[in-house]
Amino acid sequence: MPKNLENMRKVRINKQLKCDATYHIDECIVFRERIIKEKNPIIIANVNGFEIGLCDNDKFIELLNSEIKQAKLCLEGKPNKFMEFMDCT
């Protein structure tokens, strides 16, 4: 592949990755605020066809905060887990 086309491809991928990171941050923030606002929310996760109730809301908020942090690192162009995950999918 010519160098110019390769550079254009990388720019397109970086733009898409930043768009995905921004969307992911917004999703996490909305979900985190909803958990904080509700007194006793029940979070249901579907894992391999089984529904599992998650009751440790503080831990879930911690995970959302970590997701937000990693996606923000992606927007800053720093090494991050969000980019690694998106590269694998």
QUICOR-V164335 format. One line per field, one symbol per residue. phi: phi as a letter, one per 20 degrees, with the letter a starting at -180 (. if undefined). burial: I if it has 9 or more other ideal C-beta (glycine too) atoms within 8 Angstrom, else O. A space follows every 10 residues. Layout:
# QUICOR-V164335
phi = ???
burial = ???
This chain:
# QUICOR-V164335
phi = .ggfffffff ffffffffff ffffffgfff fffffffffc fdddddclnd eceddeffff ffffffffff fffffemegb fffffffee
burial = OOOOOIOOIO OOOOOOIIOI IIOIIOOIIO IIOIIOOOOO OOIOOOOOOO OOOIOOIOOI IOOIIOIIOI IIIIIOOOOI OIIOOIOOO
